[in-house]
Amino acid sequence: MEGYEPIIVAFACHYCAYTAADMAGTQRLHYPANVKIVKVPCTGKVDTLHLMRALQKGADGVLVAGCLEGDCHFRNGNLRAMKRVAYVQGLLDDIGIGSQRVKMVTMSAGQGAVFAREAAEFTEAIRALGPNPIKEGAARVAA
């Protein structure tokens, strides 16, 4: 799609992924500006409702970025987030939107390059899918 820039919402763990995103900026590593970061205390606090609401409100893709497995500052919050992301992916497949619009990634605070790479790769994957068909106003625009 010519000129289409996807909107990506990234829920990032305060301790790891958000710090990695900050490190990417400090290291002047580029990732797409259309990735909007929402800092959360732990990805375990990201509910399925947050993921679905982000898509409803206009996000073309949702990235959940947390701590490495076994390194969650809240013991197993990232594992709960992985289960929720998998659940939402199943819902999106069931309704025909596609599970690829939601993704979970893990990284440590020192992995700024990993955050930049994951953000860029996810943005390209969403760009290939095209605009989110369920966002508010999509039906009015198409009509």
N, C-alpha and C positions, 0 to 999 in steps of 0.2 A: 504494500500500500504506500503510495507516494506521499512523503511528508508526515507519515504517522509516527508519533513518538509515544510509546506506551508510558503509562503512569504506574510506577512500582512503589508499593508501600513495604518498607522493611521494618519489622518489629525486631529490635536489636537489644540483646541482653546488656545491661549496664556494665557488668564486670568484664565481659569478653568481647562480644561482637561490636558493641558500641565503641569500646576502646580500640578495637582493631580498625574500625572505620575512621576514628580520629587519627590513628597512626598512619593510615593510608593517606590522609590529608597532610599530615606532618611530613611524610616522605614524598609528597607531591605525586602520588600515584593517582592516576585518573580513573574514575568510574563515572557512569552516566549521571548527569545532573537531575534526571527525572526519577532517581531513586530517593524517595522521601523517607527518612529514618525516624522511627518512633522509638524513643528510648524507654525500655521497660526494666523494672528491677530484676526480672528473671523471665525467661521465655515460658516458664511454667505458669505465669500469670496471664498469658495470652490465651483467651478462650476461643472456642469455635465461633462464637458470636462475633468476636472482633475480626476474625478472618473473613467471615461471610459479609459482615457490614462494610469492610474495606472494599470488597468487590462491588457491593451494592451501591456504595457512594461514589464509585468512579475509578477505582484501581483496576488496571488491566492484569496485574499480577501481584501476589503477596509473597514476600520472602520472610521467613522466620529464621533469625540468626542467633544461635546460642553458643554456650560453652561446649567444649569437647566432652564426649561421653566420659563419665567418671570424674569430671572436673567442675561440675555445677556447684556454685557457691551455696545453693539451697538444696544440696544433696541429689535430688532427682528431678528437679524442675524441667530440665531439658528433655528428659525421658517422657514426662507428661506431655510436653509440647510436641514431641515426635508423634505420640499417639493421637493427639488432637489434629495435627496436620494430616496424618494418614486418614483419619475419619473424614475430614473436610474434602480431601482428595477423592474419597469414595463417593461422597455426596455430589461433588461436581461432575464426576463421571456418570452418576445415576441420572442427573438432570440434563446431561448432554453438553455441559460447558467444557469439561475436560480437566483432569487432575493436574495437568501441567501448569495451571495458573497459580498454584500454591506449592511452595517448596520450603523444606527445612534444611539448613546448613549449620555446621558447627565449626568453631575455630577458637583459638586462644587469643588473648589480648595482644600478643606480639605478632599476630599474623595479618598485618595490614594489607599485604599483597594478596592474601587469600580472600579478604573481604572485597577488594577491588575486582579481582578476577570473578568471583561468584556474582557480584552485582552486574558486571558487564555481560557475563554469559547468560544470566537469567533475563536480563533486558533483551538480549538478542533472541532468546527463545520465545519470549512474549511477543516481540515484534513480528516474528514469523507466524504466530497464532493469529495476530490481528487484534482489533479492539474487543474488549469484553462485551458480550452481548447482553449481560444482565444489569449493567449499571443503570442507575436512575436516569431517565430521559432518553435511553437508547431507543425505545420503541417510538417515542415522539419524533426523534431525529430521523429514524428510518421511514416513518410514515409519510 
